[in-house]
Amino acid sequence: MPRNRLFDASSTELFKLSRNKVEEYIRCPRCFVLQVRHGLKKPSSPPFTLNSAVDSLLKKEFDLHRAAQTVHPLVATAGLDLVPFQHESIDVWRSNFKGIQVEYPRHGFLLTGAVDDIWVNSQGELVVVDYKATAKAQPMTEVPTGGFYDSYRRQLDFYQWLLRQLGFKVSKTSYWLYCTGRPGADTFNQVLEFDAHLIPYESDDSWIEPTLANLQAHLMAEGLPGSSETCEHCTYTETREALEASWDFDSFPRCHRCGQIMSRIIYGLPSGPPPPHHVTGGCIVGFDSPQFVCLPCGNDEMEDE
């Protein structure tokens, strides 16, 4: 069975690699290797629960047309003759924990990607569809270039490539079904209205195999690859390390109760609240061996008395 744990360069088993992980490698090779080989995860971000709700409802709606093999009115309005694709594995392909799976022994990977939907055109070609939801003053009718929008393009490229590896005939044209929430309504009334638009994209998967080769090389190599110049996590880490390295921690007094470093201490009892970046140091306990108490511990001592 393919592994789903940390990458082991000595293993001969296929390593499970999702589309999201490939995207993380593109964004920053160092963060990717730290997580996949060494188990150091980046801080998590809040889940996009509203987007997930829109995604779930769209899938239910298009499943009705999948069962009836009819064109959705939104698709027909766009002048397209695309019907939701019927396949015994469609629910697996749309599952975040399974998805489309392709064994890729050339680089030792089991590649996966969970697609939102697949339609089929009159030529029998599969058409990859990705649902997107946002809220803007104006509906999304085109997808800009640059930044995270380029990851949307790579997402569709990857899904197409996976389906081609399984032997399917796949159209180069993919679509985003972009749902834009209308924030300008006068009232909420427990209803959020959306404008929905189909946005075409001509996919290009030529980047995938070279990227997988570089990704494998970085996983197999000793040490760590360089950081991406645009990686916010690496920039924060490097800046923090440099800042902390400039401090002489031994020169800072510490609270004798909790060990917390104290800086800019005001001794005694100030007449008012301490200024910014100052803490109340309490009183000297002994003149021969002075000890200081930080503000939280000082308050605890006062409560104990």
Secondary structure, DSSP 8 states (H G I E B T S, - for coil): --B-SS--TT--S-EEEEHHHHHHHHH-HHHHHHHHTT----------HHHHHHHHHHHHHHHHHHHHT---HHHHHTT---EE---TTHHHHT-TTS-EEEEETTTTEEEEE--SEEEE-TTS-EEEEEEEEEE-SS---S--SSTHHHHHHHHHHHHHHHHHHTT--B-SEEEEEEEEE-TT-S--TT---EEEEEEEEE---TTHHHHHHHHHHHHHSSS-----TT-HHHHHHHHHHHHHHTS-GGGS-BBTTT--B--SEEES--SS---TT-EEEE--S-SSS--B--HHHHHHHHHH-
